[in-house]
């Protein structure tokens, strides 16, 4: 039984009696000396501290931390005066040449609109579309769900069927428990399959088939530019793929496999052979027997995949998550099913969708039409809404000047005040730029915003600067009037 402090006295060793007072006296003198030294030379034991006038949330971070919630903020922090916000943004939110930029800023807590420039006008949103996909996937699938890639037996005991379950982030080598891309590895899946075949007495040679029937409809979205596909912006979509539909995880541009399912099955066959199984040449499509599972590998969680999609703006992954959202919502696993599911789930969040036009869920299609107000409402649902599952997406927002698609922005004098403070999803097409996210202002008020430029001069450097400066002035805003 434990004794609480003060519950029992311990015997003091006799030797303490000879040294207690000298030791205490020496200790006191040393402490007094330290106090005097610190008083005379305060820099000796102190470290630089933020100036009292700069709030903690305005300090540029020296490391990244998880963002499962927005830092606790004072609910009594003053709400910016709309006229003051408009004064700032009217000076910064200007296109460099042709085109126009619409935008909205809202108080995250109350939903009060603090700035509105054509906020309800439809715009081509580019990759800001992925915000809609993110909340829809998290809402219906749940952040902790995982996709399973299975190897099933067939009627022929010498045939195995690699069966796609929606994981397009498969890796070639062994499964990596801490990874997102490569969490499920084909080498591990092949080793487990080889063990199951040996246990069943299958000698080989073994034929490898692939079942990619989970997704239906056209693999390639007709709304996409073939030039974008050729450049490697995306690829025909299947229910299993290596490296998010790329030949290698570090090859981010250029052509991709035109049939990621067959390419994945071929790599699996090679790994199966490396595991000691005699494998027949070539792979083909087929179906296995669901009750006869030989091996399985699970993906990273939906939450982790959503964060990767947002941070790196991965088009292929976005479309795969859209298809899985469609299936979980009772729609077909097609491009149309994905857009229908996104519209459905946004409606359930109370976000008006009647004006939306959706042609894909990644943002490559020029036919997409969404308003800045709708994007701000989605960001508000993530930061402040009642569904805690949506908070998972906070980690996926690129951090200005530090991570993802914002890592090389917010570095010049006009935008650097937002570095480390602005968190936002980017969007870029030839004549389109978008930026939607959140920031805590200088008074400690959480603001959400969305800026969308259409009809812009391609490559005009001032357009990204205009969006970044506008988000930066919100970060430094103490707009009380």
N, C-alpha and C positions, 0 to 999 in steps of 0.2 A: 504494500500500500504506500503510495507516494505521500510525502510530507510537504505541506505548503510552506512558503517562506515565512519564517518566524515561528513555525510550529514546533521546532526542536532546536536545541542549542548544540553546537559542536564543541568538543574540547579543544582549547587553544594550545598549540605546542609550546612547551616551556622555553624553547629557544627564542620565541618571539619576544619574550619579556626583556631580553638583553638588547634587542635591536629596534624595537618599535618606535621609541621616541627619536633616536637619531635619524631613522629612515623617514619618519613623518616630517621632521624638521627640514631635512634635505629636500624632500618632495615639495614642501610648501615654498621653499626658497626658489626652487627651479621653476615652479608655476608662476611665482611673482615675476621672476626674470623674464619669462616668456611673455607675460602680459605687458611688461614695460617695453620689450623689444617690438612687439606688435604695435603698441601705441606709437613708438617712435618711427617704425618703418612698416607701415600697414601693408606694403606690397609683399612682405616676406612670406606670409602665410595665406594671403588672399588670392583669389582668381578673378579675372575680368568678369563682370556681370552685365547683363543687358541694362541699358539706361532705363530708369523707372518710367520714363514717358513712352517706352516702346513695349506694348503688351507681349506676353509670352508667345501668344499664337502668331505674332508678327515676326518672330525671330526665324531667320532662314535656318532650316534644320541641318545638323551635321551628319545625320544618318536618317534612313527611312524607317518608319515604323508601320505596323499594321494599322489599317483604318477601318476596323469593324464598326466603328461609330465615329461621328464627328465629336471632337473634344467637347467636354461639358462647357457650356457657355452660359453667361448670365442672361436669364430671360428678360431682365429689366434693361438690358443694353438698348440704347436708343435706336429706333428705326431711322434709316437715312431719309432725309427730306427729298421727295421726288424731284423738285425743281433743281436741287443741288446735284443730284445724280445726272439729270438731263444736261446740266451745264457742262459736266465733265465729259460725258459720252458724246455730246454733239461736237466736241472739239477733237475727239479721237477716232470715232467710228465713221471714217470716210474712206471710200474706195480710192485706190490708186489708178485713176483713169476711168474706164467705162464701168458700168454696172451699178448695183446698189446693195446696201447692207441693211437687212432688217435685224431687229433685236428686241430683247426684253430682259429686264432684271426684276426679280421678285424677292421679297422677304421670305425666307424658307419657312419660318415658324407660322406666319399668319397668312401667307399667300398674297399679301398686298403687292400690287404692281408698282414698282418704283421708276420704271422706265419702259416706254412702249414706242417702238418705231415699226409700224406695219407688222406687229407681232402675230397677227392672225392671218397674214397673207401666206399662201402656199409658196414653198421654196424647194428647190432641189437640195437635199441635205447632205449628199455624199455619205461618208462613213459615220456621221452622227446617227444614221439608221441603226447602228449596232447598239445604241442605248435602248431602243425599243425592243430589240431582240434580247438584250440582257435581262430586262425586267420581266419579259414574258417567259423566258426560260426558267429564271429563278422562281417565278410565281407558280408555274405549273409542275416543274420537275423537282424543285427543291434544291437548295445549295449542296446538300450532302449526297445526292444521288450519284451513282456511277454507271457507266455503260460497260457492258460485258461482251468481250469477243470470245467466241466459243469454237472449239473443235469438236465436231460431232461425227459419229460413225454413220455409215450408210448401210443399205441392204447388203452391199458387198463388203465383207470384212477388211478387204485390202484397200478400201477407199475412205479417205478422211475428208471432211468438209469444213473449211475455215468459214465461219459464219459471222457476218458483220452485225454489230449491235449498236452502231452509231459512233464508235470511237474512231476518230480520224487523226488521233495524236499517237498512234502506235509507233514504237521504236523498233529498230532492227535488232539490237542486241538484247541483253538481259533486262528484265523489268527493273526500273529505278524507283524505289518506293518514295523518294522525296521529290521526284520530277513531276512536271505537268505533261510536257511533251516527252513521251517515252516512259510514262508510268507503267504501261503494259508493254512488254518487250516480246518480240517474236522468238528470240532465242530461248527465253524461259518457257513460252508457250510450246515451242517445239520439243524442248526437253521433257516437259510434262506429258506431251502426246507420245513421245517415244517410250516413256515408262509405261503408259497405259497400253500401248500396242504390245510391248513385251509381256506385260502381265496377262494379256488376252491371248498370247501365243501367236500373234500375227508375225509372219516371217518376212513378208514383202515379196516382190516390190510393191510399194504403196503408191496409189494415185492420189494426188491432191486436187480437190475441187474447191470452189469458192461460192458462197451463197451471199449475194448482195441484195436480196429481194426486199429488205426492210424499207428501202426507199424506192419509190416508184416514179413514173413520169420521166420526162426528158432529163438526162444528166446535165445538160448545158442549158442555162436560162436564155431564151431567145431575146431577152431585153438587154443582154450584155453586148458590148462592142467586142468583135472578134480580135481587134487589135489589143484590147486589154487582156484577153485570154492568152494571146500569143506572147504578150509581154510578161506573163506569169502573175498577173494580178489575182487570178483565180483559175479554176479548172473544172472539168465535168465532175459532178458530185456523186459519190457512192457512199455506202454505209460503213465502209472501213477504208482506211488510208494510212500510209506511213507519213510522218513528218508534216501533217496537215496538208497532204496532197503535194508534197515536194519530193524531189529526188534525194535530198539530204537536208538535215535541219538547218545548216548554215548557208544553203543556197537559196536566197530569198528573191531572186529575180530570174527572168528567163523562162523557157518552156518548162511545163510540168508534165507528169504522166497523164495521158489522155484517158487511161482506164486505171484508176488507183486501186480498184478491187483486184484486178488480175495482177497488177504489179506487186501488190501486197502478198497475194497468194504465191507468186513466184519466189519472193524472198522467204516466205514461210517454208516452202519446199526446200530451199537451199539450207535453211537452218535445221530442218528435219533431217536432211542428209548429214549435216555436220554433227547431229546428235546420234549418228550411227544407224539410221534407218535407210534401207534401200528404197529409193524413190524413183518412180517412173518419170521420164522426161515430159515437160509440158504441164500446164494447168488448164482447167476448164471450169465452166459454171455447173452447179448442181445444187442439190438440197440434201441435208442430212436428216437423221431421225432425232427429233428433239429429246426423246427419252434416253438416248445413248450419248451422253457427253463424255468425251475423253479428257478434255482439259479446258481451262478458262482463264482469262486474265481481265482484270478490272482497270478501268480508266481512272484518271484523276477525277475529283469531284466536279459537279456542275459549277460550283462556286469558283473553283480554281480555273476551270476552262473559260468561264465568263471573264474573269480577271485577265487572263492571257489574251482573249479576243479583244478586249477594250484597250489594253495597254499597247499591244502590237498592231491593232487594227487588222486582224486576220480575217480576210473575206471568206476563205474556204471554211474555216471553223465556224464563222457566223452562220453560214448557210446550213451546215450540219446541225448546229444547235437549233436553228429554225425548223428543220425537218423533224427533229426529235420533239420539239415543242408542239408541232402539228399533230404528231401521232398521239402524244399524251393528251391533246385537246379534242380528240375524236375526229380529226381531219386526216385526209390522205397524206402520205409522206412525200409530197410534191412541192414545187416552188409555190404554187397557188395555195396549197394547204398551209405552208409556213406563213404566208402573208395574212391568210385568214385567221390563223391562230394568234398572231401578234395583234391584229386588230381586236380580236375577242378579249384577250387578256388585258389590253390597255383599257378597254371599256369597263372591265371589272374593277380597274383601279380608279374609275371615275374620270378618265381622260377622254374627252370628246374625240371621236375618230371619223365623223361623217365627212369631213372635208379632205381626209387623207387619201392619197393615191399611192398604193404600194405595189411595186413590181418585183422587188426582192427584199431580203432582210439584211443584206450586207452593205448596201449603199452604192454599189457600182452602177446601177441602172439610172439613167437620166429621167426615166418616167416617174420616179419617186417624187412625191409632193407632200411636204410636212411643214408645219408652221413653227416659228421660234417659240411661240407660247406653248405648244404641245411638248417640245423638247424640255423647256423649263419645268413644266409640270412633271415630266418623267424624272428629271434630276431631283426635284423636290420630293417625289415619292421615294427615291432612293435615300436621300439624306434625312428626311423628316416624316415620311409617311408612316402609317400604322402597321405595315407588313415588315417584320424584322428580317425576313428572308432577303429582302431587297438590299439591306445594308451590306450584304456580301460584296456587292458590286463596287463599293467605295474604294477598295484596294486596286481596282482595275483602272481607275481614272489616272491618266498620265499626270505627273507632277511637273510643273513648269521648270524647265532648265535641268531636270534631273532624270526623268524616266520616260520610257516609251516614246511615243510620237512627239513628245514635247521636250525631249532631252537636249535638242540642239536649238531650242528657241528660248526667248527671255534672257538673252545674253548681251544685248546692247543697252546703251544708256537709256533709251526710251522705254524699255520693257523690263529691265532687270529688277525693278522694285517688286515685280510679281513672282520672281524666281523662288521656288520652294513653297509658295503660298497658294498659287492658282492650281486647281486640279480640274482638268477638262478633257473631254473627248474631242479629237480633231476630225476634220473631214476635208478631203481634197480631191477635186476632179479638175478637169482642164480649165473651166471657167467658174468653178465653185470652191468656196472656202467656208468652213463652219467651225464653230467652237462653242461647246455647251458644257457647263460644269458648275462648280461652286467655289466660294471663297469666303473667308471670315474677314470682315472689314476692320478698320483700326479701332472701332468702338466695341468689337466683339460680337457683331451681328452676322449671322450666317445668311449669305445671299446666294441665290441661284441665278444663272444667266444663260442665254443662248443668243449667239450672233451668227447670222447666215448671209453670206455674200453670193449673189448670182449675177451672171453676165459679166464677170470680171475679165480684165485683160489677162490672158494666160501668162504666167511667170512674172507679173508685176510684183516686185519685192515689197512694195508698201502695203499690200493687202493683208499679208500675215501680220505685219507690224501693227496695222490698224486694229486687228482683233486682239492681239496680245497686249497692246497698250490699253485697250478698253478694259480688259480683265484686270490688268495691273492697277489702273486707277481705282477700280472697285476695292482692291486689296488695301490700298492706302487711304481709302475714303473714310473721313470722319464727318460725314455730310449732315450735320445737324442744322445747317442754316445759319 
